[in-house]
Structure formats: C-alpha cells, structure tokens
Amino acid sequence: MPDFPLSSTNVLALTATILLVFVTGGVVYLSVVEWRDRRRAKQSPRPSSGRLSSGRR
C-alpha cells in the first residue's frame, strides 16, 4: 500500500471535498423537503381558520 504524506495541499483538498459533499447534500435535502411541502399543499388545501369567507358570523 503506498504511503501518502499529509501535506497542506492534500489536507486542503480533502477538506474542500468534504465541505462540497456536505453542502451539496444539504441543498438536495432542503430542495426535496420544499418539493414535498409544495406537493402536499397542492393536494390537500389547509382548512380555513374557522371564519366564513363572507366575513359574517
């Protein structure tokens, strides 16, 4: 097995790769959650707050 020295360039490249994967995963997660919420809102509208639409009681 080859020996890879830990130079500052290797550490920076590894850190950048890990951060890129982490941020990409976060963006994908938030996009999926927003997509599910929009789909759920379109399928079943929320019940009204109990008021009549005409404003009368």
N, C-alpha and C positions, 0 to 999 in steps of 0.2 A: 504494500500500500504506500503510495507516495506521501511524502511529508510536505504539508502546505504551511509555510511560515505565515504567522499572523502579522502582516504589515498593515500600516494605517490605511492603505488603499483597499485592501481586502476587507477590513473591518467596515469602512465607509460603504463599500459596495454591498456588503451583506446587510448593513443597517438600512440602506436605501431600498433594497429589495424587500425586506421585511415590512418597512413602512408602506411601500407601494401596495403590497398584498393586503395589508391591514386596511388601508384607506379604500382600496377597491372593494373589498368585502363589505365595508361599512356602507358605501354608496349603493351597492347592489341590494343590501338588506333594506335600507331606507326606501329604495325605489320599489321593492316588492311590497313592503308594508303599505306604502302610499297607493300602489296599484290595487291591493286588496281592499283598502278602505274605500277607494273610489268605486270599485265594482260593487261592494256591499251597499254603498249609499244609493247607487242606481237601482239595485234590485229591490230593496225594501226601504221606502221613504220613512223618515222618522215620524213618529206620532206627534201631533201638534201639542202645544203646551196646555191644552185644555180650554182654550178660548175659541169662541166661534169666529169664523172668518169674517163675518159682517161686523163684528165688534159689539154685538148685542149680548145681553146676558139673559 
